[in-house]
Amino acid sequence: MKVLVINCGSSSLKYQLIDMTTEEALAQGLVERIGIEGSVLTQKVEGRDKYIVKQPMEDHKVAIKLVLDTLVDSEHGVISSMDEISAVGHRVVHGGEKYKNSVIVNEEVKEYIKQCFKLAPLHNPANMIGIEACEELMPNTPMVVVFDTAFHGTMPEESYLYALPYDLYKKHGIRKYGFHGTSHKYVSQKVAEVMGRDIKDLKIVTCHLGNGASLCAVKDGVSIDTSMGFTPLEGVAMGTRSGNIDPAIVTFLMKEEGLSIDEVNDLLNKKSGVLGISGISSDFRDIEDAAFKEGIHRAKLALSIFEYKVRATIGSYAAIMGGVDAIVFTAGVGENGPETRESILKGLEFLGVEIDTEKNNVRGKLREISKADCKVKAFVIPTNEELVIARDTLELIK
């Protein structure tokens, strides 16, 4: 049984075709610049050279049609016909309060996804375009949506509610939702498997650290807190996002700098974080080069602030869970930043975790990086959000 996983952005589309008998990706690809000059599809298949197609793609329907044509292409494809695709799993960022699990697509589901456009204006509309395009091109193939927010649907009220008038929560749904749920779900389950423990007996802190970053407290197998909130802006400092700030700063900037609502929103989401502090880049590799090779203070400061915020969040999650058994690093920076991981864990020895420098010298591979006698284990675990989506899709269509 083969599942096609689709992740649509506003002008891009990532996909994987996964054989669920082995859980191996038969093909994975990226379509970029949809609706923009210079549209391009790049597909990777194990053991083959990259296959690149450059042609105009005016919308997502054209892009998905090209993806399907590429998958069945006699020379570059991996299946003989579309009939081999048993289902399509779609990543949808926001499921609001209604959907705390993945669901099969129907009209009611699509309508609710549209109602959540205001909660995720950059993501849900693009996700919806992908669903509708696939429905039109593959009318007889089951569609499933897997929500980024769903894994965090187990958070208790004291975790997800803000200290605002309660009526605003009831009227507008203003609460913490959390994101990166498929990633936190995958790595928490994987670390339990690696440790040979039942996840229901573990207290885990998962650290999804990339340009967007979030942490999650996983206790007894479920999310009880996470650092992103009503939007992905809350939490630790990120590539271009500020993370937690005093909310009065918003009105102060509007008054003193004469900024509009949209301008403040743009500043906090696109011009802040390690980019804003360093003044160099939102790419941690560029900042590390500037900090360690050129000795630029603001680059060092940006890294220190990021690491401090992550370390502080790990400590707070250990407090709310009454301890921690494992700390997991994943995503771009988490998987490929040994220096960052070491700096984050430095100072957490009191919890019972100490990094093994030699074992920590790893990028993009699953490995325990804590010393053998540590009470609290630390791991690098490459995330696989597409596999989570494919597993949920398979479970539902069965």
C-alpha positions as CSV (number, residue, x, y, z in Angstrom):
1,M,0.0,0.0,0.0
2,K,1.4,3.4,-1.0
3,V,0.5,6.8,0.5
4,L,1.3,10.1,-1.1
5,V,2.1,12.8,1.5
6,I,1.5,16.4,0.4
7,N,2.6,19.6,2.2
8,C,1.5,22.7,0.4
9,G,2.9,26.2,1.0
10,S,1.7,29.4,-0.6
11,S,4.1,29.0,-3.5
12,S,5.7,25.6,-2.8
13,L,4.8,22.0,-2.5
14,K,6.7,19.2,-0.7
15,Y,5.8,15.6,-1.3
16,Q,6.8,12.0,-0.6
17,L,5.4,8.7,-1.9
18,I,5.8,6.1,0.9
19,D,5.5,2.4,0.6
20,M,3.7,1.5,3.9
21,T,4.7,-2.1,3.8
22,T,8.3,-1.1,4.5
23,E,7.7,2.6,5.5
24,E,10.4,3.6,2.9
25,A,10.1,6.7,0.8
26,L,10.0,5.6,-2.8
27,A,10.4,9.3,-4.0
28,Q,10.5,12.7,-2.4
29,G,10.3,16.0,-4.1
30,L,9.9,19.8,-3.9
31,V,8.0,22.1,-6.2
32,E,9.1,25.7,-5.9
33,R,7.9,29.1,-7.2
34,I,4.4,28.0,-8.0
35,G,2.6,30.9,-9.7
36,I,5.9,32.7,-10.1
37,E,8.4,32.9,-12.9
38,G,11.0,30.1,-12.7
39,S,8.8,27.3,-11.4
40,V,10.8,24.1,-10.8
41,L,10.2,20.5,-9.6
42,T,13.1,18.5,-8.1
43,Q,12.6,14.8,-7.3
44,K,14.9,12.5,-5.5
45,V,14.9,8.7,-5.7
46,E,17.4,6.6,-3.8
47,G,20.2,5.4,-6.1
48,R,19.3,7.9,-8.9
49,D,20.4,11.4,-9.9
50,K,18.1,14.2,-9.1
51,Y,15.3,14.7,-11.6
52,I,14.6,18.4,-12.3
53,V,11.7,19.8,-14.4
54,K,11.6,23.5,-15.2
55,Q,8.3,24.6,-16.6
56,P,5.6,27.2,-15.9
57,M,3.2,26.2,-13.1
58,E,0.5,28.8,-12.7
59,D,-1.2,27.2,-9.7
60,H,-1.1,24.2,-7.3
61,K,-3.4,22.1,-9.5
62,V,-0.8,22.3,-12.3
63,A,2.0,21.6,-9.8
64,I,0.3,18.5,-8.4
65,K,-0.5,17.2,-11.9
66,L,3.2,17.5,-12.7
67,V,4.0,15.6,-9.4
68,L,1.7,12.8,-10.4
69,D,3.0,12.7,-13.9
70,T,6.5,12.5,-12.6
71,L,5.7,9.7,-10.2
72,V,4.4,7.5,-13.1
73,D,6.9,8.7,-15.7
74,S,8.4,5.6,-17.5
75,E,12.0,6.8,-17.0
76,H,12.0,8.8,-13.8
77,G,8.9,7.6,-12.0
78,V,8.5,4.9,-9.3
79,I,5.1,3.5,-9.9
80,S,3.4,2.2,-13.1
81,S,0.0,4.0,-12.6
82,M,-1.9,6.3,-10.3
83,D,-4.0,3.3,-9.1
84,E,-1.0,2.3,-7.0
85,I,-1.6,5.4,-4.8
86,S,-4.0,4.1,-2.1
87,A,-4.5,7.5,-0.3
88,V,-3.2,11.0,0.1
89,G,-2.2,12.5,3.4
90,H,-2.2,16.3,3.7
91,R,-0.4,18.3,6.3
92,V,-2.7,21.1,7.6
93,V,-1.2,23.5,10.1
94,H,-4.3,24.4,12.2
95,G,-7.1,22.2,13.4
96,G,-8.5,24.7,16.0
97,E,-10.2,23.2,19.0
98,K,-12.4,20.8,17.1
99,Y,-9.8,18.4,15.6
100,K,-7.5,16.7,18.0
101,N,-6.9,13.8,15.7
102,S,-6.3,13.2,12.0
103,V,-9.5,12.9,9.9
104,I,-10.7,11.7,6.5
105,V,-11.6,14.7,4.3
106,N,-15.2,15.5,3.8
107,E,-17.2,18.8,3.2
108,E,-17.5,19.4,7.0
109,V,-13.8,19.0,7.5
110,K,-13.0,21.4,4.6
111,E,-15.4,24.0,5.9
112,Y,-13.8,23.9,9.4
113,I,-10.3,24.2,7.9
114,K,-11.5,27.4,6.1
115,Q,-12.9,28.7,9.4
116,C,-9.3,28.3,10.8
117,F,-7.9,30.6,8.0
118,K,-7.9,33.5,10.5
119,L,-5.9,31.5,12.9
120,A,-3.3,30.4,10.3
121,P,-3.6,32.9,7.4
122,L,-0.2,32.0,5.9
123,H,-0.7,28.2,6.0
124,N,-4.2,26.9,6.1
125,P,-5.3,28.6,2.8
126,A,-2.3,27.0,1.0
127,N,-3.0,23.6,2.6
128,M,-6.7,23.9,1.5
129,I,-5.6,24.6,-2.1
130,G,-3.6,21.4,-2.1
131,I,-6.5,19.3,-0.8
132,E,-8.9,20.7,-3.4
133,A,-6.4,20.2,-6.2
134,C,-5.8,16.6,-5.3
135,E,-9.6,16.0,-5.0
136,E,-10.0,17.3,-8.6
137,L,-7.2,15.3,-10.0
138,M,-7.8,12.1,-7.9
139,P,-11.5,12.0,-7.3
140,N,-11.7,8.4,-6.3
141,T,-8.6,8.4,-3.9
142,P,-9.3,8.8,-0.1
143,M,-7.9,12.0,1.4
144,V,-6.8,12.5,5.0
145,V,-5.7,15.6,6.8
146,V,-3.1,15.5,9.6
147,F,-3.1,18.7,11.8
148,D,0.1,20.2,13.2
149,T,-1.9,21.3,16.3
150,A,-3.6,17.9,16.9
151,F,-0.8,16.3,19.1
152,H,-1.1,19.2,21.6
153,G,-4.9,18.7,22.0
154,T,-4.1,16.8,25.3
155,M,-2.8,19.9,27.0
156,P,-4.7,20.8,30.3
157,E,-6.5,24.1,30.7
158,E,-3.9,25.6,33.0
159,S,-1.4,25.0,30.2
160,Y,-3.3,26.3,27.2
161,L,-5.4,29.2,28.6
162,Y,-4.0,32.7,28.8
163,A,-4.8,35.0,31.7
164,L,-7.1,37.1,29.6
165,P,-10.9,37.6,30.1
166,Y,-12.4,34.2,29.7
167,D,-15.0,35.5,27.3
168,L,-12.3,36.2,24.8
169,Y,-11.4,32.5,24.8
170,K,-15.0,31.5,24.3
171,K,-15.7,34.1,21.6
172,H,-12.5,34.0,19.6
173,G,-10.7,30.8,20.6
174,I,-7.7,32.7,22.0
175,R,-5.6,30.0,23.6
176,K,-2.4,28.1,23.1
177,Y,-2.6,25.6,20.3
178,G,1.0,24.6,19.7
179,F,2.6,23.5,16.4
180,H,5.2,21.1,15.0
181,G,2.9,18.4,16.5
182,T,3.8,15.7,13.9
183,S,7.5,16.2,14.7
184,H,7.1,16.1,18.5
185,K,4.9,13.0,18.2
186,Y,7.4,11.2,16.0
187,V,10.5,11.8,18.0
188,S,8.9,11.2,21.4
189,Q,7.6,7.8,20.2
190,K,11.0,7.1,18.6
191,V,13.0,7.9,21.7
192,A,10.8,5.5,23.8
193,E,11.5,2.8,21.2
194,V,15.2,3.4,21.2
195,M,15.3,3.4,25.0
196,G,13.3,0.2,25.1
197,R,10.7,1.8,27.4
198,D,6.9,2.3,27.3
199,I,6.3,5.9,26.4
200,K,3.6,6.0,29.0
201,D,6.3,5.6,31.7
202,L,8.5,8.4,30.4
203,K,8.9,12.2,30.8
204,I,10.4,13.6,27.6
205,V,11.3,17.1,26.4
206,T,11.4,17.3,22.6
207,C,13.3,20.2,21.1
208,H,12.3,20.9,17.4
209,L,15.0,23.5,16.6
210,G,15.1,25.0,13.2
211,N,14.3,28.4,11.7
212,G,11.0,27.9,13.5
213,A,11.6,26.3,16.9
214,S,9.4,24.8,19.5
215,L,9.7,22.5,22.6
216,C,7.2,20.1,24.0
217,A,6.7,18.4,27.4
218,V,5.6,14.9,26.7
219,K,4.4,13.0,29.8
220,D,2.9,9.5,29.8
221,G,2.9,9.7,25.9
222,V,1.0,12.9,25.5
223,S,1.7,16.6,25.1
224,I,1.1,18.5,28.3
225,D,2.8,21.8,27.3
226,T,4.5,23.3,24.3
227,S,6.3,26.6,23.7
228,M,4.5,27.9,20.6
229,G,1.1,29.3,21.4
230,F,-1.9,31.0,19.8
231,T,0.4,31.4,16.8
232,P,3.9,30.2,16.0
233,L,5.3,33.5,17.2
234,E,5.2,32.5,20.9
235,G,8.0,30.7,22.6
236,V,11.8,30.7,22.2
237,A,13.7,33.1,19.9
238,M,13.8,31.7,16.4
239,G,15.3,32.5,13.0
240,T,13.2,35.6,12.3
241,R,10.5,35.4,15.1
242,S,11.0,37.2,18.4
243,G,9.4,34.5,20.6
244,N,8.1,35.7,24.0
245,I,8.2,39.4,24.7
246,D,6.4,41.8,27.0
247,P,3.1,42.5,25.1
248,A,3.3,46.2,26.0
249,I,6.3,46.4,23.5
250,V,3.7,46.1,20.7
251,T,1.8,49.3,21.6
252,F,5.0,51.1,22.6
253,L,6.4,50.5,19.1
254,M,3.2,51.5,17.4
255,K,3.3,54.8,19.3
256,E,7.0,55.6,19.3
257,E,7.9,54.3,15.9
258,G,4.6,55.1,14.2
259,L,4.1,51.5,13.1
260,S,0.9,50.0,11.9
261,I,-0.5,46.7,13.1
262,D,0.8,45.0,9.9
263,E,4.2,46.6,10.3
264,V,4.6,45.4,13.9
265,N,3.4,42.0,12.9
266,D,6.0,41.9,10.2
267,L,8.7,43.1,12.5
268,L,8.0,40.4,15.1
269,N,7.6,37.6,12.6
270,K,10.1,38.4,9.9
271,K,12.8,40.8,11.3
272,S,13.4,39.7,14.8
273,G,14.8,36.5,16.4
274,V,18.5,35.7,15.7
275,L,18.3,37.8,12.5
276,G,17.3,40.8,14.5
277,I,19.9,40.3,17.2
278,S,22.8,39.4,14.9
279,G,21.9,41.7,12.0
280,I,23.5,39.1,9.8
281,S,21.1,36.2,8.9
282,S,18.4,34.0,10.1
283,D,20.5,31.0,9.0
284,F,22.3,29.6,12.1
285,R,25.2,28.4,9.9
286,D,25.9,32.0,8.8
287,I,25.6,33.2,12.4
288,E,28.0,30.5,13.7
289,D,30.5,31.4,11.0
290,A,30.3,35.1,12.0
291,A,30.5,34.2,15.7
292,F,33.3,31.7,15.7
293,K,35.4,32.5,12.6
294,E,35.0,36.3,12.6
295,G,34.4,36.9,16.3
296,I,31.4,39.2,15.8
297,H,29.8,40.0,19.2
298,R,26.2,40.3,18.0
299,A,26.4,36.9,16.3
300,K,27.7,35.3,19.5
301,L,24.9,37.2,21.4
302,A,22.2,35.9,19.0
303,L,23.3,32.3,19.6
304,S,23.6,32.8,23.4
305,I,20.0,34.2,23.5
306,F,18.6,31.3,21.5
307,E,20.4,28.7,23.7
308,Y,19.4,30.5,26.9
309,K,15.7,30.5,25.9
310,V,15.8,26.8,25.0
311,R,17.7,25.8,28.2
312,A,15.2,27.8,30.3
313,T,12.2,26.1,28.6
314,I,13.7,22.6,29.2
315,G,14.1,23.5,32.9
316,S,10.5,24.7,33.2
317,Y,9.2,21.5,31.6
318,A,11.2,19.4,34.0
319,A,9.5,21.3,36.7
320,I,6.0,20.8,35.5
321,M,6.5,17.1,34.7
322,G,8.3,16.5,38.1
323,G,11.5,15.5,36.4
324,V,12.7,14.3,32.9
325,D,14.0,11.0,31.5
326,A,15.0,12.1,28.0
327,I,15.8,15.2,26.1
328,V,15.5,15.0,22.3
329,F,17.0,17.3,19.7
330,T,15.5,17.3,16.1
331,A,15.0,19.5,13.0
332,G,17.6,21.5,11.1
333,V,19.6,23.0,14.0
334,G,18.7,20.3,16.5
335,E,20.0,17.5,14.2
336,N,23.0,19.4,12.7
337,G,24.3,21.7,15.4
338,P,26.6,19.9,17.9
339,E,27.9,23.1,19.3
340,T,24.4,24.4,19.9
341,R,23.3,21.2,21.6
342,E,26.3,21.3,23.9
343,S,25.7,24.9,24.8
344,I,22.0,24.3,25.5
345,L,22.7,21.3,27.9
346,K,25.6,23.1,29.7
347,G,24.1,24.1,33.0
348,L,21.5,21.4,33.1
349,E,23.8,18.9,34.8
350,F,21.8,19.3,38.0
351,L,18.9,17.5,36.2
352,G,21.2,14.5,35.7
353,V,22.2,15.1,32.1
354,E,25.8,15.6,30.8
355,I,26.9,15.6,27.2
356,D,29.5,13.3,25.8
357,T,31.5,15.5,23.4
358,E,32.6,12.7,21.2
359,K,29.2,11.1,20.8
360,N,27.7,14.6,20.2
361,N,29.9,15.1,17.2
362,V,27.2,13.9,14.9
363,R,24.9,15.5,12.2
364,G,21.6,14.2,11.0
365,K,21.9,10.7,12.5
366,L,20.1,9.0,15.4
367,R,22.4,8.8,18.4
368,E,22.5,9.1,22.1
369,I,24.8,12.0,23.0
370,S,24.8,11.9,26.8
371,K,27.4,10.1,28.9
372,A,26.7,6.5,29.6
373,D,26.1,6.9,33.4
374,C,23.7,9.8,33.1
375,K,20.3,9.5,34.8
376,V,18.7,11.7,32.1
377,K,19.5,10.7,28.5
378,A,20.0,13.1,25.6
379,F,19.4,12.1,21.9
380,V,19.6,13.4,18.4
381,I,16.7,11.9,16.4
382,P,16.1,13.0,12.8
383,T,12.4,13.9,12.5
384,N,10.1,12.3,10.0
385,E,6.9,14.3,9.8
386,E,5.9,12.7,6.5
387,L,6.0,9.2,8.0
388,V,3.6,10.3,10.8
389,I,1.2,11.7,8.2
390,A,1.4,8.5,6.2
391,R,0.9,6.3,9.3
392,D,-2.2,8.3,10.3
393,T,-3.5,8.2,6.8
394,L,-3.1,4.4,6.6
395,E,-4.8,3.9,9.9
396,L,-7.8,5.9,8.9
397,I,-8.4,4.5,5.5
398,K,-8.2,0.9,6.9
